[in-house]
Amino acid sequence: MIEFNAGKWFTSVAWEVGNIEELSALLSALERMERELVIRGQPVPEFFTPWETRRLKKNFQTPSEGLPWVMIDFDKIKLPRGLRCKLDDRRVREHVIGLLPAEFHDASYHWQLSSTAGLYKTGVASLHAWFWLARPIPDADLKRWAKSVNERAGYKLVDPAVFADVQPHYTAAPVFEGVENPYPIRSGLERKKLDAVAIELPPLPRAKRRSGGRAMTAESSVGFEGWLARIGDHAGGEGFHEPIIRAAASYVATYGRDGTDVDALYERIRAVVLAADGSAHAGGYVEHMASREHIVPAIEGALGKFGDQPSARRKSRSLEGVEPHFPGECAEASEASAALEASLRDFFSDKKCLRRM
């Protein structure tokens, strides 16, 4: 197999495609062109030249509104036992696509196996999957989406590096010398019910604001119970990693270092994690998220960040079996107010007391 050298100088051609079929046809044609590759960036007019130019961000930029297509790069995704790349590439492809969010599962895509597919490490899968989008999405939003997908998966499922102006998308079919090509057909269009994907982007992070002289964050606005409710893959859930971190932060921000029992908090979060819907994740992932090795560091990190900060929301928590230092009899509000008024009047009428003040 011959290594591909991307080179330094390029001539650029802008191709217009309008749907997944046209995109697939173009990619199939590019496979036969050994010296071609695709980038998301379009030529910047003031720097564009009809002759060779450098593949630099100043020369090529993705439109601010984004592009209506996306290439997802899967690299060395571990396959479950009994599924091997060399045996059934379609089952492998569908397994990998199934790891993406639900909106991708019924969408058509153009697929390309990696150059090493079927040669070694048949227990992992590497491939490119090209999708047509229901609307253009900017690169920054795609990177944020990829980060969210990876956090939910617990590993690097999607490579966010490809969502950049001049990142190369290699399209040429591999050339084998002295080695049999294990897959004479290495790409194609997989047609499904939908021809475009309506990607659900994660919510934008909330900006910090000031209230009462202290910083308010998403942790405090949603609350500990609110973040617990978001743990899992159910409707409205946000996976596991992020809500666990934020639940710990919300609790510590509310009760402080002195009011946080690390073991008790760990057990509470762990119980919610184990009871949550984990259907979008591979076996063993939920158990890892519920482990002491994962949750306790999140609590300790929150203690280091929020444990010693003053908080207007700090709550006093009375303990069962502990009597108050100043027990007293209950009284009506009017009686208590009159008694307090009399005590203050007696105090300030005491001349000795006034002289000591």
N, C-alpha and C positions, 0 to 999 in steps of 0.2 A: 504494500500500500504506500503510495507516494504522499508525503506531507505537503500540505497546501500553504503557500506563502502569500499572505494577503497583499504584499507589496506596499509601496509608499505613494505612488502617483496614480491618479485615476482620471478617467473620463466618465462623466455622469450622464445618465439617461433617465428621464422621468416617465414612468409608465402609468397610465390611468386604468384603474380597474373599478368595477362598480358592484361586485358581489362575490360570493365565495367561489362560484364557478370560474369567473374570469381570473380571480386570484390564483386558483389552482392551475389553470391553463398556463398562466405566466410562469409559475414556479416550476412546472413540468418542463417548459421550454428552457428555463435557466439551468436546469440540471445538466443539460448537454453542453453548457458553456463553462469550461473549466476556469476561466479567469474572471468570472462575474460574481458579485455578491450584492446583497440588499442592505440598505440602511434606512432608518426612519426619517432622517433629516432630508430636507429639500434644499436645492441650491439657493444661497442668499444672493439676491440680484447684484448687489454692489461688489460682490467678490467672485461672481460667476464668470468663468472663462470657458470658451468652447474647447480649449485644449486641456492637457493634463493639469490636475490640481491636487492639493493635499487633502486627505480626509480629516479635516479639522472642524471643530465646532463653529468657528467663525465663518467657514465656507458652507456648512450644511446645518440646517436647524429644522427640527420638527415644528410644524405649524402650532401656534399657541392653542388652538382649539383641539389639537390632537389629530389622530388618524383613525379611519374606520376599520382598521385591521390590526391584528396583534399576533405575534409569534411567541409561543410559550416554549421555553427551553427546559426540558426535563433531563437532568444529568445524573446517571447512576442511581435511579430510584430502585430501592430494594423490593424484590418481588416476593409474594407469599410462597410458602412451600408448595411444590407441585406445579408451579407456573414458571416456565423457562422460556427465555427469549427465542431460543433456537427452534422450539417446537411449534409455537403458534403465535405469530406476531400480532394477529388481530386481537386475540384474547389479552395479550400483553398491553397493546395500545388502549383497549377499552378499560383495562384495570387502571392504567395510569390516568386516563381522562376522568375516570370515576373518582379519583382522589381530589379533583378540582371541585369548587362549589357547584351546587345543583344546577345552576343555569347553563352550565357547559354540557351536561350529560346528554341532552337531546339535540345538540347543535352539530351541524356538519362541520368537518374540518379537513384540511389538507395535511397529510402526515409525511414525515421523512425520518427514516431510521438513521441513527448515527453511523459513521463509517466503520465503527468497531462492533456493531450489533452482530451477534451470533458467532464472533470469533473467540471471545473469552469472556469470563465472568457472566455466564448466561443467567445468573440469578439476579442481575440488575438490568434495568432498562434505561436507555438514553435515546431520546428522539425529539424532534421538533413538531409542534402542532400549531397550524396557522388557522385562526378563526376570523370570520367577518363579524364586525360589531354592529349593534343596533344604532349606535351613535358614536361619533369620534370621541376619544378620550385622551386628554393630555398625558404626556409621559410622566409627570410628577404624580398624577392620580394613579397611574398604573403601578408605579413603584410603591406607592402607599398601599395599594390593593395587594401587591405581591407580598409585602411585609406582613399584612394581616393574614393572608393565606398561609404563609410559612409559620406564623405564630400559632395558628390554629392546628396546623399539622404537627407542630413540634419539631420540625426539621426543615431543611431547605428543599421544598417541593418545587417552587418556581424560582428561576433565576431572574432577579430584578435588574441585572446589569444590561439586559437587552433593551430595556425601555429607556434608551438614550439616543441622542441625535445621530452619532456616527458609529455606534456599536455595530460591528459587522454581523449580518445574518447570513451564514454560509449556505449556499443552495446547490453547489455543484455535486454531482454524484461521485462517490469515491471510485478511484481507479486501483485495481488490484493487479499486482505483478507477482507471479509465482505462487499465488494463493487463490484458492477457489472462492468466489463470491457466494457466501452462504444464502444471500437473498437477492436473486436476480431482479425481483420487484421490490424496490426499497422505498417507494412512495406512492401516493395516490390520494384520491378524494373519497372520504368516508361520508356518504350522504345519510342524513337523519331528518327528523321531523322539522327542525328549525334550520334556517339558513343564516341566522344572525344571532349573536349572543347579547343579551341585555345584562352586562356586568353590574352587579350590585357592589358599589364602592362602600368602603367602611366610612363611618362618620368622621368628619374632621375633628382633630383634637380641640378641646375647649381651651380658649385663651384664659390665662389667669387674670383675675380682677382683684381689686382691693375692697375690703369691707370691714369697717370697724378697726382699721389699722393693722389687719393681718391678711395674708394671702388666702384666697378661696380657690379651691381647685375642683376638678370634676369629682374627685374622691369624696369631698365633703358635700357636694350638691346632690349626688346620687345616693350616697349613704351606704353604710356597711351592708344592710339587708338588700338594698338595691343591687349592689354588685354581686352578692351571693345569688340573687335571682337570675343574673345574666350568665352564670356559669353553665356551660353545656351547649349542645348542638340543637336545642329545641328552637321553635320560632321565637325570635327576640333574644335568643342566646348569643353570646359573643365568644364561644369556644371556652377554653380553659385558662391558658397562660395569663392573658391580659386581665380578665376579671378577678383572678386569684390575687395578682399583684395589687390591683386597685382596692379589693376588699380589705386586704391587710393594711394598706395605707389609710383607708377610710377609718378603720377601727382605731389605729394608733393615733391618727390625727384627732379623733374624738376623745379618747380616754388617756392619752399620754403614756409615758413610760411606766409610771407608777400604777396606772390602772390597767395595764396589759399583762395578762397571764399567758406567756408564750405557748405553753403546752395546751391550755384550755382553748386558746384561739386556734391552734393547729388542729385540734380534734374537731372543732366546729366546722372549719373550712373543709377538712378532709371528708367529713360525713356528707356535706353538700356535693363535693366533687364525685364521690363514689355513687351517689344517688342520681347524678345528672345524666342526661341523654348524651351518650358518646358515640352515636351511630355514624358520625362523619369522620371518625378517626380509627386508625388501625388498632388491632388488639395489643394490649399492654400500655397504650398511651395514657389512658385514663388512670390506670394504676400508678404510673409514674407521676402524673400530675397530682395525685393524692398522697404521694410519699412524703415522709419527713424531709428527705433530701431536697425536695422542691419547695414545699410550703414554708418550712422554718426559715430558710434564707430570705424568702420574701418578707416574712414578719420582721426579721432582724434588719433587713434593709429599710423597712418602714420606720423602725425604731430609731435607726441612725439618722433618718431624714426628718421625721416628724415628732419623735418621742419627747424632745425637750422644748418644743415650740409652745408658747402660750396660745391658748385657744379659747375663744368666747363660747364655744360649744362643748367644752370639757364638762363632763357630767360627773356628779358625785354619785358613788354607788355604795349604798348602805349594805353591810354584811349581816346575814342572819346570825342571831345569837349574841350580837355586840350591842350593848346598851349605849345610848348617847351620853356624852360627858355631862350635859346639863339637862337632866330630865325635868319635866314640868307638867303641870296639869293643863288639860285643854280648856279653853274658854271661848266665848263668843267673840267675834271680831270687835264689836263695840266695847265690850268689857276690857279686852286686851288693850285697845287703843286708849281708853280712859286711864287704865292702870299705868301704861307707858307715859302718858302725859303727866300724871301725878308724880311719877318717879323723877322725870326730868325737872319738874318744877321744884321738887324738894332738893334735888342735886344743886341746881343753880342758885337756890336761896341760901345755901350753906356758905357763909363768908369764909370759913376756914378753907373750904374746898376751892373757893375762888382765888384765895391768896396763893394756894399751892399750884394753881394752873398757870 
